[in-house]
Amino acid sequence: MEKLTNKEEEIMHALWKVERAFVKDLMPFFTNPPLHYNTVSTIIRNLEEKGYIGHRTYGNTYEYYPLVSKESYQNQFVISKLVDNYFDNSYKNLVSYFAQNDKVSADELREILRMIEGGSDT
């Protein structure tokens, strides 16, 4: 799996949100700054070539859908790169950072620990 550009990620986020869409259905997601229809269409074709999305044909129109889940992409690129680049490849350092900067409470840390130990799936 290849890392996506920022614009490709934006389009994937929109597609993950709606699950299936024609290019015209994705346009409202790109208003700040607005993207041109042809730009979105080109990026979608690139995403398809990279194996991130597929399509279903309706005459001359294509309905697109993700082939890669958001979770799969996050696991491979977002989370692991964050941990590698900013936390010395240590998830312990990542959790410690959030705890020290009041981004996660003691109760949330206990819940995470229960999840790790297999005591809760929530």
N, C-alpha and C positions, 0 to 999 in steps of 0.2 A: 504494500500500500504506500502510495506517494503522499507526502505532505502537501496540503492545499495552500493556495495563495489566500490572502485576506478576502478578496472578492468571491473566490470559490467557496470559502467557508461561509460567507454571508448567504450565498445562494443555498448551500446545503442546510444551514439553519432554517431557512424559510421552508425548504422541502421537507425537512424532518418534522417541522411544525404541522404542515398540511398533509403530509404523507403522499399525496398524488396531486399533480397540478400540470396545467398547460402553462406555457410561458406567460401568457396574459394574466393568469391567476397569481403569478409571483410578483408582478410589477408593483402592487401596493406596498410590498415589503421594502422597496428601495426608493424612498422619497427624500432621504437626507444623507448624502446628495442623491438626486434622482438618477437612475440608470436608464439608458436608452434600451428599448426592446431588443434591438440587434445585439447590443452588448451582452444582455442577459442570455440571449439565444446562443451566442458564441461561447460564453462561459459554460453553459449547460452542455454544449457539444464537447468541450474539453473535459468536463467532469465525466461524461459518458465514455470518452476515450480512455480516461484513467481508471474506469471501472467502478466509479462511485454511484452512478445512477443508470437506470435502464429506462426504456420507454415502451409504450404501447401505441400502435399506429391506428388512427381513425381517419381514413382517407389521406389528406395531405397534412394532417395535424398530429402532433405527438403529445401524449400525456406522459409525464416523467414521474419517476418514483425512486427513492433511495435504494441502493443495493448494499450500502454500508450503513450500519446503525450509528447513531450519535454516540452511544456508549462505546462502541468498538473504536471509533475515531478518537474519542477522548482518551481512552486507555492507551492507545498506541502513540498519540502525538501530544496531546495537550497536557495530561497529567504527568506522563513520564518525562517530557521535555522540561516542564516546570521543575520537577524534582531534580532532574539532572543539572539544569542550568543555574538554579538558585538555592538548592538545598543539599549540595554535595552528594547527590544520588541517595539521599536518606529520607525516607518517609517519616522517620522519627523527628528529624529536623523540621520537616514541614508542619507536623502536628504541633511541635514545640513552638514554632513561630506563631501559629494561630492562637495557642494558649497564652503565650507571653504578651501578645498584642490585643488581648481581650476580644478576639474574634470567635472564640469557642468557649463555652462555659464548662465548669466542672461536670455538671449533669450531662452535657453533650459528650464530653470525653468518656464518662462512664458508659453512656449508651453506645458509643463507638467501640469501646472495649468489649461490651457484651456482644456486639455484632461480630467482632473478630473472634471471640471465643465460641461463637455459635449459639448464643443464648437468645438472640433476637434477630428477626429479618426485617425489622422496621427501621 
